[in-house]
Amino acid sequence: MRHDSYYRENRHSPALIRARRPYIVKNALMGLGFCIITGGIYAYTISVVGQDDFTDVKVPDVPMKSPAATTQNQRN
């Protein structure tokens, strides 16, 4: 049985390779551009978040008890 297709025996046919050839460089550059932009956004976000020192947040000396624990202590 003959199949007319670009895909034969799990490999590309010469016709498919010729059809895709003009787009290989453009697609590779576009993919590289997306990776660079994504990596840049990730690096910028990590660097900005890493600079926060949380000095304006007050930390209590004694941990607060939950209302449920307070109610149980009053019953005993």
Predicted model as a PDB file, atoms N, CA, C, CB and O in Angstrom, pLDDT in the B-factor column:
MODEL        1                                                                  
ATOM      1  N   MET A   1       0.848  -1.170   0.000  1.00 52.00           N  
ATOM      2  CA  MET A   1       0.000   0.000   0.000  1.00 52.00           C  
ATOM      3  C   MET A   1       0.897   1.236   0.000  1.00 52.00           C  
ATOM      4  CB  MET A   1      -0.967  -0.004   1.223  1.00 52.00           C  
ATOM      5  O   MET A   1       1.805   1.351   0.823  1.00 52.00           O  
ATOM      6  N   ARG A   2       0.645   2.137  -0.904  1.00 60.00           N  
ATOM      7  CA  ARG A   2       1.456   3.340  -1.023  1.00 60.00           C  
ATOM      8  C   ARG A   2       0.755   4.494  -0.312  1.00 60.00           C  
ATOM      9  CB  ARG A   2       1.717   3.688  -2.511  1.00 60.00           C  
ATOM     10  O   ARG A   2      -0.438   4.728  -0.507  1.00 60.00           O  
ATOM     11  N   HIS A   3       1.516   5.210   0.516  1.00 60.00           N  
ATOM     12  CA  HIS A   3       0.980   6.369   1.233  1.00 60.00           C  
ATOM     13  C   HIS A   3       1.627   7.625   0.678  1.00 60.00           C  
ATOM     14  CB  HIS A   3       1.225   6.253   2.770  1.00 60.00           C  
ATOM     15  O   HIS A   3       2.852   7.731   0.639  1.00 60.00           O  
ATOM     16  N   ASP A   4       0.818   8.564   0.253  1.00 66.00           N  
ATOM     17  CA  ASP A   4       1.350   9.843  -0.187  1.00 66.00           C  
ATOM     18  C   ASP A   4       1.330  10.791   0.997  1.00 66.00           C  
ATOM     19  CB  ASP A   4       0.537  10.418  -1.386  1.00 66.00           C  
ATOM     20  O   ASP A   4       0.285  11.325   1.369  1.00 66.00           O  
ATOM     21  N   SER A   5       2.480  10.988   1.571  1.00 65.00           N  
ATOM     22  CA  SER A   5       2.565  11.806   2.771  1.00 65.00           C  
ATOM     23  C   SER A   5       3.969  12.370   2.884  1.00 65.00           C  
ATOM     24  CB  SER A   5       2.195  10.988   4.034  1.00 65.00           C  
ATOM     25  O   SER A   5       4.915  11.862   2.282  1.00 65.00           O  
ATOM     26  N   TYR A   6       4.080  13.434   3.672  1.00 61.00           N  
ATOM     27  CA  TYR A   6       5.400  13.978   3.968  1.00 61.00           C  
ATOM     28  C   TYR A   6       6.156  13.071   4.937  1.00 61.00           C  
ATOM     29  CB  TYR A   6       5.278  15.393   4.549  1.00 61.00           C  
ATOM     30  O   TYR A   6       7.387  13.074   4.958  1.00 61.00           O  
ATOM     31  N   TYR A   7       5.437  12.308   5.724  1.00 60.00           N  
ATOM     32  CA  TYR A   7       6.042  11.465   6.751  1.00 60.00           C  
ATOM     33  C   TYR A   7       6.049  10.013   6.291  1.00 60.00           C  
ATOM     34  CB  TYR A   7       5.286  11.604   8.091  1.00 60.00           C  
ATOM     35  O   TYR A   7       4.997   9.443   6.001  1.00 60.00           O  
ATOM     36  N   ARG A   8       7.220   9.425   6.225  1.00 58.00           N  
ATOM     37  CA  ARG A   8       7.337   8.020   5.842  1.00 58.00           C  
ATOM     38  C   ARG A   8       8.334   7.340   6.778  1.00 58.00           C  
ATOM     39  CB  ARG A   8       7.782   7.876   4.349  1.00 58.00           C  
ATOM     40  O   ARG A   8       9.451   7.817   6.978  1.00 58.00           O  
ATOM     41  N   GLU A   9       7.909   6.241   7.331  1.00 68.00           N  
ATOM     42  CA  GLU A   9       8.779   5.408   8.153  1.00 68.00           C  
ATOM     43  C   GLU A   9       9.457   6.211   9.267  1.00 68.00           C  
ATOM     44  CB  GLU A   9       9.832   4.739   7.282  1.00 68.00           C  
ATOM     45  O   GLU A   9      10.648   6.037   9.525  1.00 68.00           O  
ATOM     46  N   ASN A  10       8.709   7.075   9.912  1.00 73.00           N  
ATOM     47  CA  ASN A  10       9.187   7.869  11.045  1.00 73.00           C  
ATOM     48  C   ASN A  10      10.365   8.778  10.719  1.00 73.00           C  
ATOM     49  CB  ASN A  10       9.572   6.960  12.157  1.00 73.00           C  
ATOM     50  O   ASN A  10      11.188   9.062  11.589  1.00 73.00           O  
ATOM     51  N   ARG A  11      10.451   9.227   9.499  1.00 77.00           N  
ATOM     52  CA  ARG A  11      11.470  10.205   9.139  1.00 77.00           C  
ATOM     53  C   ARG A  11      10.880  11.157   8.105  1.00 77.00           C  
ATOM     54  CB  ARG A  11      12.758   9.507   8.592  1.00 77.00           C  
ATOM     55  O   ARG A  11       9.876  10.853   7.461  1.00 77.00           O  
ATOM     56  N   HIS A  12      11.513  12.296   7.962  1.00 78.00           N  
ATOM     57  CA  HIS A  12      11.004  13.308   7.042  1.00 78.00           C  
ATOM     58  C   HIS A  12      11.370  12.945   5.605  1.00 78.00           C  
ATOM     59  CB  HIS A  12      11.557  14.701   7.404  1.00 78.00           C  
ATOM     60  O   HIS A  12      12.458  12.441   5.326  1.00 78.00           O  
ATOM     61  N   SER A  13      10.447  13.211   4.726  1.00 78.00           N  
ATOM     62  CA  SER A  13      10.712  12.981   3.311  1.00 78.00           C  
ATOM     63  C   SER A  13      11.498  14.168   2.760  1.00 78.00           C  
ATOM     64  CB  SER A  13       9.385  12.771   2.517  1.00 78.00           C  
ATOM     65  O   SER A  13      11.515  15.235   3.373  1.00 78.00           O  
ATOM     66  N   PRO A  14      12.138  13.996   1.629  1.00 84.00           N  
ATOM     67  CA  PRO A  14      12.868  15.117   1.021  1.00 84.00           C  
ATOM     68  C   PRO A  14      11.963  16.312   0.711  1.00 84.00           C  
ATOM     69  CB  PRO A  14      13.552  14.656  -0.256  1.00 84.00           C  
ATOM     70  O   PRO A  14      12.404  17.459   0.792  1.00 84.00           O  
ATOM     71  N   ALA A  15      10.714  16.054   0.359  1.00 84.00           N  
ATOM     72  CA  ALA A  15       9.780  17.148   0.063  1.00 84.00           C  
ATOM     73  C   ALA A  15       9.493  17.968   1.311  1.00 84.00           C  
ATOM     74  CB  ALA A  15       8.467  16.597  -0.517  1.00 84.00           C  
ATOM     75  O   ALA A  15       9.431  19.196   1.245  1.00 84.00           O  
ATOM     76  N   LEU A  16       9.318  17.298   2.457  1.00 83.00           N  
ATOM     77  CA  LEU A  16       9.067  18.033   3.697  1.00 83.00           C  
ATOM     78  C   LEU A  16      10.291  18.844   4.109  1.00 83.00           C  
ATOM     79  CB  LEU A  16       8.672  17.069   4.820  1.00 83.00           C  
ATOM     80  O   LEU A  16      10.167  19.975   4.579  1.00 83.00           O  
ATOM     81  N   ILE A  17      11.456  18.266   3.933  1.00 87.00           N  
ATOM     82  CA  ILE A  17      12.693  18.993   4.270  1.00 87.00           C  
ATOM     83  C   ILE A  17      12.830  20.240   3.405  1.00 87.00           C  
ATOM     84  CB  ILE A  17      13.934  18.082   4.089  1.00 87.00           C  
ATOM     85  O   ILE A  17      13.189  21.307   3.904  1.00 87.00           O  
ATOM     86  N   ARG A  18      12.545  20.110   2.109  1.00 91.00           N  
ATOM     87  CA  ARG A  18      12.605  21.284   1.214  1.00 91.00           C  
ATOM     88  C   ARG A  18      11.565  22.328   1.592  1.00 91.00           C  
ATOM     89  CB  ARG A  18      12.398  20.856  -0.246  1.00 91.00           C  
ATOM     90  O   ARG A  18      11.841  23.526   1.521  1.00 91.00           O  
ATOM     91  N   ALA A  19      10.361  21.890   1.996  1.00 91.00           N  
ATOM     92  CA  ALA A  19       9.294  22.836   2.345  1.00 91.00           C  
ATOM     93  C   ALA A  19       9.616  23.589   3.632  1.00 91.00           C  
ATOM     94  CB  ALA A  19       7.958  22.100   2.492  1.00 91.00           C  
ATOM     95  O   ALA A  19       9.229  24.748   3.782  1.00 91.00           O  
ATOM     96  N   ARG A  20      10.314  22.946   4.556  1.00 91.00           N  
ATOM     97  CA  ARG A  20      10.601  23.575   5.856  1.00 91.00           C  
ATOM     98  C   ARG A  20      11.894  24.381   5.862  1.00 91.00           C  
ATOM     99  CB  ARG A  20      10.675  22.517   6.930  1.00 91.00           C  
ATOM    100  O   ARG A  20      12.114  25.182   6.771  1.00 91.00           O  
ATOM    101  N   ARG A  21      12.747  24.185   4.870  1.00 93.00           N  
ATOM    102  CA  ARG A  21      14.069  24.802   4.850  1.00 93.00           C  
ATOM    103  C   ARG A  21      14.042  26.337   5.003  1.00 93.00           C  
ATOM    104  CB  ARG A  21      14.761  24.441   3.562  1.00 93.00           C  
ATOM    105  O   ARG A  21      14.869  26.860   5.750  1.00 93.00           O  
ATOM    106  N   PRO A  22      13.148  27.084   4.346  1.00 92.00           N  
ATOM    107  CA  PRO A  22      13.195  28.546   4.485  1.00 92.00           C  
ATOM    108  C   PRO A  22      12.848  29.049   5.893  1.00 92.00           C  
ATOM    109  CB  PRO A  22      12.250  29.171   3.494  1.00 92.00           C  
ATOM    110  O   PRO A  22      13.152  30.192   6.234  1.00 92.00           O  
ATOM    111  N   TYR A  23      12.222  28.209   6.698  1.00 95.00           N  
ATOM    112  CA  TYR A  23      11.753  28.660   8.005  1.00 95.00           C  
ATOM    113  C   TYR A  23      12.638  28.205   9.165  1.00 95.00           C  
ATOM    114  CB  TYR A  23      10.358  28.171   8.229  1.00 95.00           C  
ATOM    115  O   TYR A  23      12.400  28.603  10.306  1.00 95.00           O  
ATOM    116  N   ILE A  24      13.636  27.394   8.903  1.00 94.00           N  
ATOM    117  CA  ILE A  24      14.454  26.839   9.987  1.00 94.00           C  
ATOM    118  C   ILE A  24      15.175  27.941  10.756  1.00 94.00           C  
ATOM    119  CB  ILE A  24      15.474  25.840   9.429  1.00 94.00           C  
ATOM    120  O   ILE A  24      15.121  27.964  11.986  1.00 94.00           O  
ATOM    121  N   VAL A  25      15.837  28.839  10.070  1.00 95.00           N  
ATOM    122  CA  VAL A  25      16.607  29.899  10.739  1.00 95.00           C  
ATOM    123  C   VAL A  25      15.665  30.867  11.450  1.00 95.00           C  
ATOM    124  CB  VAL A  25      17.491  30.665   9.718  1.00 95.00           C  
ATOM    125  O   VAL A  25      15.925  31.268  12.585  1.00 95.00           O  
ATOM    126  N   LYS A  26      14.588  31.237  10.796  1.00 96.00           N  
ATOM    127  CA  LYS A  26      13.634  32.162  11.419  1.00 96.00           C  
ATOM    128  C   LYS A  26      13.039  31.560  12.694  1.00 96.00           C  
ATOM    129  CB  LYS A  26      12.509  32.522  10.428  1.00 96.00           C  
ATOM    130  O   LYS A  26      12.936  32.242  13.713  1.00 96.00           O  
ATOM    131  N   ASN A  27      12.647  30.286  12.637  1.00 96.00           N  
ATOM    132  CA  ASN A  27      12.073  29.640  13.809  1.00 96.00           C  
ATOM    133  C   ASN A  27      13.098  29.487  14.925  1.00 96.00           C  
ATOM    134  CB  ASN A  27      11.509  28.284  13.436  1.00 96.00           C  
ATOM    135  O   ASN A  27      12.761  29.654  16.097  1.00 96.00           O  
ATOM    136  N   ALA A  28      14.325  29.176  14.584  1.00 97.00           N  
ATOM    137  CA  ALA A  28      15.373  29.040  15.594  1.00 97.00           C  
ATOM    138  C   ALA A  28      15.653  30.384  16.278  1.00 97.00           C  
ATOM    139  CB  ALA A  28      16.662  28.490  14.955  1.00 97.00           C  
ATOM    140  O   ALA A  28      15.809  30.445  17.497  1.00 97.00           O  
ATOM    141  N   LEU A  29      15.714  31.443  15.496  1.00 97.00           N  
ATOM    142  CA  LEU A  29      15.939  32.772  16.081  1.00 97.00           C  
ATOM    143  C   LEU A  29      14.766  33.214  16.949  1.00 97.00           C  
ATOM    144  CB  LEU A  29      16.179  33.803  14.978  1.00 97.00           C  
ATOM    145  O   LEU A  29      14.963  33.827  17.998  1.00 97.00           O  
ATOM    146  N   MET A  30      13.563  32.908  16.521  1.00 98.00           N  
ATOM    147  CA  MET A  30      12.374  33.259  17.307  1.00 98.00           C  
ATOM    148  C   MET A  30      12.362  32.479  18.621  1.00 98.00           C  
ATOM    149  CB  MET A  30      11.081  32.974  16.500  1.00 98.00           C  
ATOM    150  O   MET A  30      12.064  33.048  19.671  1.00 98.00           O  
ATOM    151  N   GLY A  31      12.677  31.202  18.575  1.00 98.00           N  
ATOM    152  CA  GLY A  31      12.752  30.393  19.792  1.00 98.00           C  
ATOM    153  C   GLY A  31      13.833  30.886  20.732  1.00 98.00           C  
ATOM    154  O   GLY A  31      13.623  30.945  21.944  1.00 98.00           O  
ATOM    155  N   LEU A  32      14.987  31.240  20.189  1.00 98.00           N  
ATOM    156  CA  LEU A  32      16.067  31.786  21.004  1.00 98.00           C  
ATOM    157  C   LEU A  32      15.647  33.112  21.635  1.00 98.00           C  
ATOM    158  CB  LEU A  32      17.336  31.976  20.156  1.00 98.00           C  
ATOM    159  O   LEU A  32      15.957  33.374  22.798  1.00 98.00           O  
ATOM    160  N   GLY A  33      14.945  33.945  20.875  1.00 98.00           N  
ATOM    161  CA  GLY A  33      14.453  35.219  21.410  1.00 98.00           C  
ATOM    162  C   GLY A  33      13.478  35.020  22.560  1.00 98.00           C  
ATOM    163  O   GLY A  33      13.553  35.720  23.570  1.00 98.00           O  
ATOM    164  N   PHE A  34      12.563  34.065  22.409  1.00 98.00           N  
ATOM    165  CA  PHE A  34      11.611  33.780  23.488  1.00 98.00           C  
ATOM    166  C   PHE A  34      12.329  33.281  24.736  1.00 98.00           C  
ATOM    167  CB  PHE A  34      10.576  32.746  23.031  1.00 98.00           C  
ATOM    168  O   PHE A  34      11.979  33.662  25.853  1.00 98.00           O  
ATOM    169  N   CYS A  35      13.332  32.428  24.546  1.00 98.00           N  
ATOM    170  CA  CYS A  35      14.094  31.918  25.696  1.00 98.00           C  
ATOM    171  C   CYS A  35      14.853  33.038  26.403  1.00 98.00           C  
ATOM    172  CB  CYS A  35      15.078  30.828  25.245  1.00 98.00           C  
ATOM    173  O   CYS A  35      14.900  33.072  27.632  1.00 98.00           O  
ATOM    174  N   ILE A  36      15.439  33.942  25.647  1.00 98.00           N  
ATOM    175  CA  ILE A  36      16.179  35.060  26.244  1.00 98.00           C  
ATOM    176  C   ILE A  36      15.231  35.983  27.008  1.00 98.00           C  
ATOM    177  CB  ILE A  36      16.937  35.854  25.155  1.00 98.00           C  
ATOM    178  O   ILE A  36      15.544  36.402  28.122  1.00 98.00           O  
ATOM    179  N   ILE A  37      14.087  36.302  26.425  1.00 98.00           N  
ATOM    180  CA  ILE A  37      13.116  37.168  27.104  1.00 98.00           C  
ATOM    181  C   ILE A  37      12.603  36.513  28.375  1.00 98.00           C  
ATOM    182  CB  ILE A  37      11.940  37.499  26.172  1.00 98.00           C  
ATOM    183  O   ILE A  37      12.531  37.156  29.422  1.00 98.00           O  
ATOM    184  N   THR A  38      12.244  35.231  28.291  1.00 98.00           N  
ATOM    185  CA  THR A  38      11.746  34.516  29.469  1.00 98.00           C  
ATOM    186  C   THR A  38      12.812  34.440  30.555  1.00 98.00           C  
ATOM    187  CB  THR A  38      11.287  33.104  29.085  1.00 98.00           C  
ATOM    188  O   THR A  38      12.516  34.673  31.727  1.00 98.00           O  
ATOM    189  N   GLY A  39      14.032  34.121  30.185  1.00 98.00           N  
ATOM    190  CA  GLY A  39      15.131  34.066  31.153  1.00 98.00           C  
ATOM    191  C   GLY A  39      15.406  35.420  31.777  1.00 98.00           C  
ATOM    192  O   GLY A  39      15.688  35.504  32.972  1.00 98.00           O  
ATOM    193  N   GLY A  40      15.329  36.480  30.989  1.00 98.00           N  
ATOM    194  CA  GLY A  40      15.544  37.827  31.512  1.00 98.00           C  
ATOM    195  C   GLY A  40      14.484  38.230  32.520  1.00 98.00           C  
ATOM    196  O   GLY A  40      14.796  38.809  33.560  1.00 98.00           O  
ATOM    197  N   ILE A  41      13.229  37.924  32.213  1.00 98.00           N  
ATOM    198  CA  ILE A  41      12.142  38.240  33.140  1.00 98.00           C  
ATOM    199  C   ILE A  41      12.317  37.456  34.435  1.00 98.00           C  
ATOM    200  CB  ILE A  41      10.768  37.928  32.502  1.00 98.00           C  
ATOM    201  O   ILE A  41      12.131  38.004  35.522  1.00 98.00           O  
ATOM    202  N   TYR A  42      12.674  36.179  34.328  1.00 97.00           N  
ATOM    203  CA  TYR A  42      12.881  35.338  35.511  1.00 97.00           C  
ATOM    204  C   TYR A  42      14.035  35.879  36.359  1.00 97.00           C  
ATOM    205  CB  TYR A  42      13.163  33.875  35.094  1.00 97.00           C  
ATOM    206  O   TYR A  42      13.898  36.001  37.576  1.00 97.00           O  
ATOM    207  N   ALA A  43      15.164  36.201  35.735  1.00 96.00           N  
ATOM    208  CA  ALA A  43      16.326  36.711  36.471  1.00 96.00           C  
ATOM    209  C   ALA A  43      16.003  38.047  37.137  1.00 96.00           C  
ATOM    210  CB  ALA A  43      17.535  36.868  35.528  1.00 96.00           C  
ATOM    211  O   ALA A  43      16.384  38.270  38.286  1.00 96.00           O  
ATOM    212  N   TYR A  44      15.304  38.941  36.429  1.00 95.00           N  
ATOM    213  CA  TYR A  44      14.938  40.230  36.999  1.00 95.00           C  
ATOM    214  C   TYR A  44      14.024  40.040  38.209  1.00 95.00           C  
ATOM    215  CB  TYR A  44      14.252  41.109  35.942  1.00 95.00           C  
ATOM    216  O   TYR A  44      14.215  40.687  39.239  1.00 95.00           O  
ATOM    217  N   THR A  45      13.039  39.161  38.088  1.00 93.00           N  
ATOM    218  CA  THR A  45      12.104  38.922  39.189  1.00 93.00           C  
ATOM    219  C   THR A  45      12.826  38.376  40.410  1.00 93.00           C  
ATOM    220  CB  THR A  45      11.002  37.953  38.755  1.00 93.00           C  
ATOM    221  O   THR A  45      12.581  38.835  41.526  1.00 93.00           O  
ATOM    222  N   ILE A  46      13.707  37.407  40.219  1.00 92.00           N  
ATOM    223  CA  ILE A  46      14.446  36.832  41.341  1.00 92.00           C  
ATOM    224  C   ILE A  46      15.351  37.877  41.983  1.00 92.00           C  
ATOM    225  CB  ILE A  46      15.273  35.625  40.877  1.00 92.00           C  
ATOM    226  O   ILE A  46      15.475  37.909  43.207  1.00 92.00           O  
ATOM    227  N   SER A  47      15.978  38.722  41.192  1.00 91.00           N  
ATOM    228  CA  SER A  47      16.865  39.739  41.767  1.00 91.00           C  
ATOM    229  C   SER A  47      16.084  40.795  42.543  1.00 91.00           C  
ATOM    230  CB  SER A  47      17.685  40.408  40.666  1.00 91.00           C  
ATOM    231  O   SER A  47      16.555  41.257  43.582  1.00 91.00           O  
ATOM    232  N   VAL A  48      14.914  41.184  42.072  1.00 88.00           N  
ATOM    233  CA  VAL A  48      14.105  42.185  42.769  1.00 88.00           C  
ATOM    234  C   VAL A  48      13.539  41.618  44.061  1.00 88.00           C  
ATOM    235  CB  VAL A  48      12.968  42.682  41.868  1.00 88.00           C  
ATOM    236  O   VAL A  48      13.556  42.291  45.092  1.00 88.00           O  
ATOM    237  N   VAL A  49      13.038  40.391  44.020  1.00 86.00           N  
ATOM    238  CA  VAL A  49      12.468  39.778  45.219  1.00 86.00           C  
ATOM    239  C   VAL A  49      13.563  39.507  46.244  1.00 86.00           C  
ATOM    240  CB  VAL A  49      11.730  38.471  44.865  1.00 86.00           C  
ATOM    241  O   VAL A  49      13.319  39.609  47.446  1.00 86.00           O  
ATOM    242  N   GLY A  50      14.746  39.171  45.795  1.00 83.00           N  
ATOM    243  CA  GLY A  50      15.851  38.891  46.704  1.00 83.00           C  
ATOM    244  C   GLY A  50      16.335  40.124  47.450  1.00 83.00           C  
ATOM    245  O   GLY A  50      17.006  39.980  48.472  1.00 83.00           O  
ATOM    246  N   GLN A  51      16.027  41.323  46.987  1.00 77.00           N  
ATOM    247  CA  GLN A  51      16.469  42.547  47.644  1.00 77.00           C  
ATOM    248  C   GLN A  51      15.579  42.952  48.805  1.00 77.00           C  
ATOM    249  CB  GLN A  51      16.529  43.662  46.650  1.00 77.00           C  
ATOM    250  O   GLN A  51      15.970  43.805  49.601  1.00 77.00           O  
ATOM    251  N   ASP A  52      14.408  42.374  48.925  1.00 76.00           N  
ATOM    252  CA  ASP A  52      13.485  42.737  50.001  1.00 76.00           C  
ATOM    253  C   ASP A  52      13.988  42.150  51.312  1.00 76.00           C  
ATOM    254  CB  ASP A  52      12.043  42.239  49.694  1.00 76.00           C  
ATOM    255  O   ASP A  52      14.235  40.948  51.400  1.00 76.00           O  
ATOM    256  N   ASP A  53      14.143  42.993  52.337  1.00 79.00           N  
ATOM    257  CA  ASP A  53      14.698  42.514  53.604  1.00 79.00           C  
ATOM    258  C   ASP A  53      13.646  42.397  54.707  1.00 79.00           C  
ATOM    259  CB  ASP A  53      15.805  43.439  54.059  1.00 79.00           C  
ATOM    260  O   ASP A  53      13.979  41.926  55.795  1.00 79.00           O  
ATOM    261  N   PHE A  54      12.431  42.790  54.490  1.00 76.00           N  
ATOM    262  CA  PHE A  54      11.315  42.651  55.423  1.00 76.00           C  
ATOM    263  C   PHE A  54      11.590  43.323  56.779  1.00 76.00           C  
ATOM    264  CB  PHE A  54      11.008  41.179  55.635  1.00 76.00           C  
ATOM    265  O   PHE A  54      11.137  42.824  57.809  1.00 76.00           O  
ATOM    266  N   THR A  55      12.312  44.428  56.793  1.00 80.00           N  
ATOM    267  CA  THR A  55      12.567  45.128  58.056  1.00 80.00           C  
ATOM    268  C   THR A  55      11.329  45.860  58.562  1.00 80.00           C  
ATOM    269  CB  THR A  55      13.713  46.117  57.887  1.00 80.00           C  
ATOM    270  O   THR A  55      11.249  46.182  59.747  1.00 80.00           O  
ATOM    271  N   ASP A  56      10.378  46.124  57.701  1.00 83.00           N  
ATOM    272  CA  ASP A  56       9.169  46.835  58.115  1.00 83.00           C  
ATOM    273  C   ASP A  56       8.122  45.905  58.718  1.00 83.00           C  
ATOM    274  CB  ASP A  56       8.574  47.571  56.936  1.00 83.00           C  
ATOM    275  O   ASP A  56       7.084  46.384  59.176  1.00 83.00           O  
ATOM    276  N   VAL A  57       8.352  44.607  58.734  1.00 82.00           N  
ATOM    277  CA  VAL A  57       7.402  43.646  59.282  1.00 82.00           C  
ATOM    278  C   VAL A  57       7.755  43.388  60.736  1.00 82.00           C  
ATOM    279  CB  VAL A  57       7.404  42.322  58.467  1.00 82.00           C  
ATOM    280  O   VAL A  57       8.882  43.006  61.050  1.00 82.00           O  
ATOM    281  N   LYS A  58       6.787  43.598  61.627  1.00 85.00           N  
ATOM    282  CA  LYS A  58       7.017  43.371  63.050  1.00 85.00           C  
ATOM    283  C   LYS A  58       6.814  41.894  63.364  1.00 85.00           C  
ATOM    284  CB  LYS A  58       6.076  44.251  63.914  1.00 85.00           C  
ATOM    285  O   LYS A  58       5.796  41.306  62.997  1.00 85.00           O  
ATOM    286  N   VAL A  59       7.788  41.302  64.044  1.00 81.00           N  
ATOM    287  CA  VAL A  59       7.708  39.898  64.434  1.00 81.00           C  
ATOM    288  C   VAL A  59       7.446  39.863  65.933  1.00 81.00           C  
ATOM    289  CB  VAL A  59       9.023  39.109  64.058  1.00 81.00           C  
ATOM    290  O   VAL A  59       8.231  40.423  66.698  1.00 81.00           O  
ATOM    291  N   PRO A  60       6.368  39.222  66.377  1.00 79.00           N  
ATOM    292  CA  PRO A  60       6.072  39.183  67.815  1.00 79.00           C  
ATOM    293  C   PRO A  60       7.085  38.298  68.552  1.00 79.00           C  
ATOM    294  CB  PRO A  60       4.630  38.664  68.059  1.00 79.00           C  
ATOM    295  O   PRO A  60       7.612  37.337  67.991  1.00 79.00           O  
ATOM    296  N   ASP A  61       7.346  38.646  69.827  1.00 82.00           N  
ATOM    297  CA  ASP A  61       8.288  37.870  70.626  1.00 82.00           C  
ATOM    298  C   ASP A  61       7.708  36.502  70.981  1.00 82.00           C  
ATOM    299  CB  ASP A  61       8.661  38.634  71.902  1.00 82.00           C  
ATOM    300  O   ASP A  61       8.405  35.489  70.916  1.00 82.00           O  
ATOM    301  N   VAL A  62       6.420  36.481  71.359  1.00 82.00           N  
ATOM    302  CA  VAL A  62       5.755  35.246  71.738  1.00 82.00           C  
ATOM    303  C   VAL A  62       4.745  34.899  70.653  1.00 82.00           C  
ATOM    304  CB  VAL A  62       5.067  35.374  73.132  1.00 82.00           C  
ATOM    305  O   VAL A  62       3.968  35.761  70.242  1.00 82.00           O  
ATOM    306  N   PRO A  63       4.739  33.660  70.184  1.00 76.00           N  
ATOM    307  CA  PRO A  63       3.753  33.306  69.155  1.00 76.00           C  
ATOM    308  C   PRO A  63       2.329  33.468  69.672  1.00 76.00           C  
ATOM    309  CB  PRO A  63       3.972  31.867  68.679  1.00 76.00           C  
ATOM    310  O   PRO A  63       2.035  33.167  70.828  1.00 76.00           O  
ATOM    311  N   MET A  64       1.452  33.949  68.797  1.00 74.00           N  
ATOM    312  CA  MET A  64       0.057  34.141  69.179  1.00 74.00           C  
ATOM    313  C   MET A  64      -0.628  32.795  69.270  1.00 74.00           C  
ATOM    314  CB  MET A  64      -0.675  35.057  68.176  1.00 74.00           C  
ATOM    315  O   MET A  64      -0.366  31.905  68.461  1.00 74.00           O  
ATOM    316  N   LYS A  65      -1.512  32.639  70.259  1.00 76.00           N  
ATOM    317  CA  LYS A  65      -2.288  31.416  70.399  1.00 76.00           C  
ATOM    318  C   LYS A  65      -3.548  31.535  69.561  1.00 76.00           C  
ATOM    319  CB  LYS A  65      -2.634  31.138  71.883  1.00 76.00           C  
ATOM    320  O   LYS A  65      -4.136  32.610  69.441  1.00 76.00           O  
ATOM    321  N   SER A  66      -3.950  30.420  68.989  1.00 74.00           N  
ATOM    322  CA  SER A  66      -5.158  30.434  68.180  1.00 74.00           C  
ATOM    323  C   SER A  66      -6.378  30.493  69.100  1.00 74.00           C  
ATOM    324  CB  SER A  66      -5.219  29.188  67.254  1.00 74.00           C  
ATOM    325  O   SER A  66      -6.293  30.057  70.249  1.00 74.00           O  
ATOM    326  N   PRO A  67      -7.497  31.013  68.631  1.00 71.00           N  
ATOM    327  CA  PRO A  67      -8.705  31.082  69.463  1.00 71.00           C  
ATOM    328  C   PRO A  67      -9.160  29.703  69.930  1.00 71.00           C  
ATOM    329  CB  PRO A  67      -9.831  31.759  68.693  1.00 71.00           C  
ATOM    330  O   PRO A  67      -9.708  29.593  71.026  1.00 71.00           O  
ATOM    331  N   ALA A  68      -8.959  28.666  69.155  1.00 68.00           N  
ATOM    332  CA  ALA A  68      -9.374  27.322  69.555  1.00 68.00           C  
ATOM    333  C   ALA A  68      -8.544  26.840  70.737  1.00 68.00           C  
ATOM    334  CB  ALA A  68      -9.244  26.340  68.376  1.00 68.00           C  
ATOM    335  O   ALA A  68      -9.082  26.214  71.650  1.00 68.00           O  
ATOM    336  N   ALA A  69      -7.251  27.119  70.737  1.00 62.00           N  
ATOM    337  CA  ALA A  69      -6.385  26.704  71.848  1.00 62.00           C  
ATOM    338  C   ALA A  69      -6.742  27.479  73.116  1.00 62.00           C  
ATOM    339  CB  ALA A  69      -4.891  26.921  71.488  1.00 62.00           C  
ATOM    340  O   ALA A  69      -6.687  26.910  74.206  1.00 62.00           O  
ATOM    341  N   THR A  70      -7.104  28.748  73.010  1.00 62.00           N  
ATOM    342  CA  THR A  70      -7.490  29.539  74.160  1.00 62.00           C  
ATOM    343  C   THR A  70      -8.776  29.003  74.770  1.00 62.00           C  
ATOM    344  CB  THR A  70      -7.654  31.005  73.770  1.00 62.00           C  
ATOM    345  O   THR A  70      -8.886  28.938  75.994  1.00 62.00           O  
ATOM    346  N   THR A  71      -9.739  28.621  73.967  1.00 62.00           N  
ATOM    347  CA  THR A  71     -11.010  28.073  74.445  1.00 62.00           C  
ATOM    348  C   THR A  71     -10.789  26.758  75.162  1.00 62.00           C  
ATOM    349  CB  THR A  71     -11.990  27.880  73.284  1.00 62.00           C  
ATOM    350  O   THR A  71     -11.419  26.512  76.190  1.00 62.00           O  
ATOM    351  N   GLN A  72      -9.918  25.910  74.657  1.00 61.00           N  
ATOM    352  CA  GLN A  72      -9.640  24.625  75.309  1.00 61.00           C  
ATOM    353  C   GLN A  72      -8.955  24.823  76.656  1.00 61.00           C  
ATOM    354  CB  GLN A  72      -8.768  23.745  74.406  1.00 61.00           C  
ATOM    355  O   GLN A  72      -9.236  24.093  77.606  1.00 61.00           O  
ATOM    356  N   ASN A  73      -8.057  25.805  76.749  1.00 59.00           N  
ATOM    357  CA  ASN A  73      -7.368  26.081  78.005  1.00 59.00           C  
ATOM    358  C   ASN A  73      -8.332  26.599  79.068  1.00 59.00           C  
ATOM    359  CB  ASN A  73      -6.246  27.091  77.781  1.00 59.00           C  
ATOM    360  O   ASN A  73      -8.156  26.306  80.250  1.00 59.00           O  
ATOM    361  N   GLN A  74      -9.348  27.364  78.669  1.00 63.00           N  
ATOM    362  CA  GLN A  74     -10.312  27.899  79.629  1.00 63.00           C  
ATOM    363  C   GLN A  74     -11.228  26.795  80.139  1.00 63.00           C  
ATOM    364  CB  GLN A  74     -11.141  29.026  78.992  1.00 63.00           C  
ATOM    365  O   GLN A  74     -11.694  26.879  81.275  1.00 63.00           O  
ATOM    366  N   ARG A  75     -11.501  25.773  79.353  1.00 62.00           N  
ATOM    367  CA  ARG A  75     -12.366  24.665  79.781  1.00 62.00           C  
ATOM    368  C   ARG A  75     -11.649  23.781  80.809  1.00 62.00           C  
ATOM    369  CB  ARG A  75     -12.802  23.817  78.561  1.00 62.00           C  
ATOM    370  O   ARG A  75     -12.309  23.209  81.677  1.00 62.00           O  
ATOM    371  N   ASN A  76     -10.337  23.654  80.737  1.00 56.00           N  
ATOM    372  CA  ASN A  76      -9.594  22.783  81.641  1.00 56.00           C  
ATOM    373  C   ASN A  76      -9.397  23.471  82.922  1.00 56.00           C  
ATOM    374  CB  ASN A  76      -8.265  22.366  81.063  1.00 56.00           C  
ATOM    375  O   ASN A  76      -8.789  22.913  83.836  1.00 56.00           O  
TER     376      ASN A  76                                                      
ENDMDL                                                                          
END                                                                             
